[in-house]
């Protein structure tokens, strides 16, 4: 990525999702349960929720990564496991 800065700019939204992977994963489950998207509805209808989940994760991650280094759940997981570094 260092050699191809244009590719890095294009991949920036995907990289942002990678830094908030746990938040995006849990967010998909929460959104699916709140929206109660039925599984196995028509072929065309099933693409709409998928695209909305993917676009939602990309937009959230891109905005979040402008202000923070990690996602909110990633930060909590890091804070919860930080004391384990000092245990031997």
Z-matrix of the N, CA and C atoms (Angstrom, degrees):
N
C 1 1.433
C 2 1.528 1 111.50
N 3 1.314 2 117.67 1 -28.60
C 4 1.461 3 119.84 2 179.39
C 5 1.521 4 111.57 3 -66.65
N 6 1.318 5 116.64 4 -31.03
C 7 1.462 6 120.14 5 -178.69
C 8 1.525 7 112.66 6 -81.88
N 9 1.320 8 117.01 7 -19.13
C 10 1.464 9 121.23 8 -177.17
C 11 1.530 10 110.15 9 -123.10
N 12 1.327 11 117.88 10 79.13
C 13 1.468 12 119.68 11 -176.68
C 14 1.525 13 113.59 12 -64.33
N 15 1.326 14 117.82 13 -29.56
C 16 1.466 15 119.53 14 178.01
C 17 1.523 16 110.97 15 -67.63
N 18 1.320 17 115.30 16 -40.21
C 19 1.459 18 119.23 17 177.48
C 20 1.525 19 110.52 18 -64.99
N 21 1.310 20 116.72 19 -37.83
C 22 1.470 21 120.59 20 178.11
C 23 1.527 22 110.51 21 -63.00
N 24 1.323 23 117.73 22 -41.16
C 25 1.468 24 120.35 23 178.02
C 26 1.521 25 111.10 24 -63.41
N 27 1.322 26 116.69 25 -39.28
C 28 1.461 27 120.10 26 178.55
C 29 1.533 28 111.62 27 -69.70
N 30 1.315 29 116.31 28 -34.34
C 31 1.463 30 120.91 29 -177.75
C 32 1.524 31 113.03 30 -87.29
N 33 1.315 32 118.11 31 -1.34
C 34 1.464 33 121.27 32 -176.62
C 35 1.532 34 113.39 33 -55.13
N 36 1.333 35 120.60 34 -43.33
C 37 1.475 36 119.17 35 176.95
C 38 1.526 37 113.33 36 -62.30
N 39 1.311 38 117.27 37 -37.13
C 40 1.465 39 120.58 38 179.12
C 41 1.528 40 110.11 39 -70.22
N 42 1.315 41 117.13 40 -38.63
C 43 1.457 42 121.28 41 176.22
C 44 1.521 43 110.06 42 -63.14
N 45 1.336 44 116.95 43 -38.96
C 46 1.462 45 121.09 44 178.73
C 47 1.524 46 110.82 45 -63.11
N 48 1.320 47 117.46 46 -40.27
C 49 1.466 48 120.03 47 177.03
C 50 1.525 49 109.92 48 -64.95
N 51 1.314 50 117.32 49 -34.68
C 52 1.458 51 120.71 50 177.77
C 53 1.519 52 113.26 51 -64.95
N 54 1.322 53 117.27 52 -28.97
C 55 1.472 54 119.64 53 178.63
C 56 1.528 55 111.81 54 -83.37
N 57 1.324 56 117.12 55 -13.10
C 58 1.467 57 121.18 56 177.67
C 59 1.530 58 110.41 57 -122.80
N 60 1.314 59 116.72 58 36.81
C 61 1.465 60 121.35 59 -172.61
C 62 1.523 61 112.96 60 -61.48
N 63 1.329 62 118.18 61 -42.77
C 64 1.459 63 120.61 62 -178.62
C 65 1.526 64 110.79 63 -67.53
N 66 1.314 65 116.63 64 -41.65
C 67 1.457 66 120.87 65 177.89
C 68 1.524 67 110.68 66 -63.54
N 69 1.311 68 117.78 67 -42.14
C 70 1.467 69 121.48 68 178.95
C 71 1.528 70 110.54 69 -64.77
N 72 1.316 71 116.58 70 -41.69
C 73 1.468 72 121.70 71 -179.22
C 74 1.522 73 110.70 72 -63.42
N 75 1.328 74 117.02 73 -48.93
C 76 1.462 75 121.03 74 179.11
C 77 1.528 76 109.96 75 -67.58
N 78 1.327 77 117.24 76 -37.33
C 79 1.456 78 120.97 77 178.30
C 80 1.514 79 112.69 78 -60.76
N 81 1.325 80 117.37 79 -36.84
C 82 1.457 81 120.49 80 177.23
C 83 1.522 82 111.06 81 -63.47
N 84 1.334 83 116.90 82 -42.94
C 85 1.464 84 119.85 83 179.04
C 86 1.523 85 111.43 84 -65.66
N 87 1.319 86 116.64 85 -42.68
C 88 1.465 87 120.33 86 179.46
C 89 1.526 88 110.34 87 -64.49
N 90 1.321 89 116.79 88 -46.49
C 91 1.469 90 120.24 89 179.99
C 92 1.519 91 111.20 90 -62.30
N 93 1.325 92 117.29 91 -39.45
C 94 1.454 93 120.06 92 -179.77
C 95 1.518 94 111.18 93 -67.38
N 96 1.329 95 117.45 94 -38.11
C 97 1.458 96 118.87 95 179.28
C 98 1.527 97 111.60 96 -73.80
N 99 1.329 98 117.68 97 -34.39
C 100 1.468 99 120.59 98 178.21
C 101 1.520 100 110.65 99 -71.14
N 102 1.313 101 116.97 100 -43.75
C 103 1.454 102 120.81 101 -178.72
C 104 1.524 103 112.49 102 -80.94
N 105 1.323 104 116.17 103 -12.92
C 106 1.464 105 124.17 104 -177.91
C 107 1.533 106 111.47 105 44.41
N 108 1.324 107 114.66 106 59.68
C 109 1.457 108 121.57 107 178.26
C 110 1.528 109 108.25 108 -73.90
N 111 1.288 110 116.05 109 121.56
C 112 1.460 111 120.45 110 -178.20
C 113 1.518 112 110.45 111 -75.95
N 114 1.317 113 116.27 112 133.87
C 115 1.465 114 120.75 113 178.01
C 116 1.518 115 109.33 114 -79.26
N 117 1.322 116 116.70 115 144.11
C 118 1.450 117 121.90 116 175.48
C 119 1.522 118 114.58 117 76.17
N 120 1.330 119 118.04 118 21.40
C 121 1.479 120 119.48 119 175.83
C 122 1.523 121 107.27 120 -72.93
N 123 1.132 122 136.66 121 -159.21
C 124 1.470 123 131.00 122 -176.10
C 125 1.506 124 113.07 123 -68.68
N 126 1.299 125 116.44 124 163.76
C 127 1.449 126 121.26 125 -179.80
C 128 1.528 127 111.35 126 -61.54
N 129 1.318 128 116.43 127 -44.97
C 130 1.469 129 118.52 128 -179.40
C 131 1.513 130 111.38 129 -70.53
N 132 1.302 131 118.17 130 -38.11
C 133 1.451 132 120.39 131 -179.11
C 134 1.525 133 111.77 132 -67.88
N 135 1.307 134 117.88 133 -29.51
C 136 1.452 135 120.04 134 -178.22
C 137 1.528 136 112.11 135 -72.55
N 138 1.321 137 118.49 136 -21.01
C 139 1.460 138 121.38 137 178.37
C 140 1.521 139 111.75 138 -74.19
N 141 1.322 140 116.75 139 -30.79
C 142 1.465 141 120.46 140 -176.57
C 143 1.526 142 111.27 141 -63.73
N 144 1.345 143 120.43 142 -51.49
C 145 1.472 144 118.94 143 178.21
C 146 1.531 145 112.33 144 -62.69
N 147 1.322 146 116.87 145 -37.98
C 148 1.460 147 119.85 146 178.87
C 149 1.524 148 111.04 147 -60.11
N 150 1.319 149 116.31 148 -48.57
C 151 1.460 150 120.15 149 179.13
C 152 1.525 151 111.59 150 -63.56
N 153 1.322 152 117.06 151 -38.13
C 154 1.460 153 120.32 152 178.60
C 155 1.530 154 110.87 153 -65.74
N 156 1.334 155 117.66 154 -40.39
C 157 1.466 156 120.86 155 177.62
C 158 1.526 157 111.20 156 -64.19
N 159 1.323 158 116.12 157 -44.82
C 160 1.470 159 120.41 158 -178.92
C 161 1.525 160 110.65 159 -65.61
N 162 1.317 161 116.89 160 -48.35
C 163 1.465 162 120.31 161 179.49
C 164 1.522 163 111.67 162 -64.98
N 165 1.319 164 116.68 163 -37.93
C 166 1.463 165 120.31 164 177.35
C 167 1.520 166 111.91 165 -62.32
N 168 1.329 167 116.30 166 -43.40
C 169 1.467 168 120.43 167 178.63
C 170 1.521 169 111.20 168 -64.99
N 171 1.323 170 117.11 169 -41.35
C 172 1.469 171 120.42 170 -179.76
C 173 1.521 172 111.04 171 -65.87
N 174 1.329 173 117.14 172 -45.12
C 175 1.464 174 120.39 173 -178.94
C 176 1.529 175 110.59 174 -65.41
N 177 1.341 176 116.86 175 -46.44
C 178 1.462 177 119.67 176 178.83
C 179 1.521 178 111.10 177 -59.67
N 180 1.324 179 116.91 178 -47.88
C 181 1.459 180 121.04 179 -177.15
C 182 1.526 181 111.67 180 -64.90
N 183 1.319 182 117.30 181 -39.00
C 184 1.467 183 120.08 182 179.79
C 185 1.521 184 111.06 183 -65.49
N 186 1.326 185 117.28 184 -42.54
C 187 1.465 186 120.21 185 178.88
C 188 1.519 187 110.41 186 -69.74
N 189 1.322 188 116.94 187 -45.05
C 190 1.469 189 121.03 188 -178.03
C 191 1.530 190 110.79 189 -61.75
N 192 1.328 191 117.40 190 -41.94
C 193 1.467 192 120.48 191 -175.67
C 194 1.529 193 112.79 192 -69.26
N 195 1.320 194 117.88 193 -15.90
C 196 1.470 195 119.74 194 175.53
C 197 1.523 196 111.65 195 -70.50
N 198 1.335 197 116.70 196 -26.70
C 199 1.453 198 120.82 197 -175.18
C 200 1.522 199 113.95 198 -109.89
N 201 1.329 200 116.91 199 -26.60
C 202 1.461 201 121.20 200 -175.85
C 203 1.515 202 110.22 201 -132.05
N 204 1.325 203 115.15 202 155.50
C 205 1.462 204 120.97 203 -178.57
C 206 1.529 205 111.96 204 -81.01
N 207 1.345 206 115.89 205 -37.07
C 208 1.460 207 121.89 206 -179.20
C 209 1.518 208 110.15 207 -122.02
N 210 1.319 209 115.10 208 165.07
C 211 1.456 210 120.13 209 174.83
C 212 1.518 211 110.41 210 -75.51
N 213 1.331 212 117.98 211 167.64
C 214 1.459 213 120.21 212 -177.60
C 215 1.528 214 113.42 213 -63.46
N 216 1.309 215 118.68 214 -42.63
C 217 1.466 216 120.09 215 178.68
C 218 1.528 217 111.52 216 -72.81
N 219 1.315 218 117.14 217 -31.87
C 220 1.462 219 120.77 218 176.34
C 221 1.530 220 110.10 219 -65.80
N 222 1.327 221 115.82 220 -38.59
C 223 1.463 222 120.00 221 177.50
C 224 1.529 223 110.30 222 -64.39
N 225 1.343 224 117.41 223 -45.21
C 226 1.467 225 120.60 224 178.89
C 227 1.526 226 111.74 225 -63.03
N 228 1.311 227 117.28 226 -41.07
C 229 1.467 228 120.99 227 178.18
C 230 1.521 229 110.59 228 -64.33
N 231 1.309 230 117.44 229 -40.81
C 232 1.458 231 121.30 230 177.74
C 233 1.530 232 110.60 231 -64.22
N 234 1.333 233 116.60 232 -43.33
C 235 1.471 234 120.07 233 179.81
C 236 1.518 235 111.29 234 -65.71
N 237 1.320 236 117.27 235 -36.03
C 238 1.476 237 120.96 236 -179.22
C 239 1.522 238 111.73 237 -71.41
N 240 1.317 239 118.20 238 -31.36
C 241 1.464 240 120.55 239 -177.02
C 242 1.526 241 113.02 240 -97.15
N 243 1.310 242 118.10 241 -5.45
C 244 1.465 243 120.97 242 -179.30
C 245 1.537 244 113.06 243 -58.87
N 246 1.344 245 120.24 244 -41.12
C 247 1.471 246 119.00 245 178.94
C 248 1.522 247 113.44 246 -62.74
N 249 1.302 248 118.95 247 -22.72
C 250 1.462 249 121.35 248 -179.73
C 251 1.524 250 112.24 249 -67.59
N 252 1.331 251 117.96 250 -19.28
C 253 1.464 252 120.50 251 178.68
C 254 1.520 253 111.93 252 -64.72
N 255 1.324 254 116.51 253 -30.42
C 256 1.465 255 119.76 254 -175.72
C 257 1.531 256 112.05 255 -90.60
N 258 1.316 257 118.73 256 -4.60
C 259 1.459 258 122.32 257 179.46
C 260 1.521 259 109.26 258 -88.67
N 261 1.323 260 115.42 259 133.04
C 262 1.474 261 120.18 260 176.88
C 263 1.489 262 109.94 261 -127.41
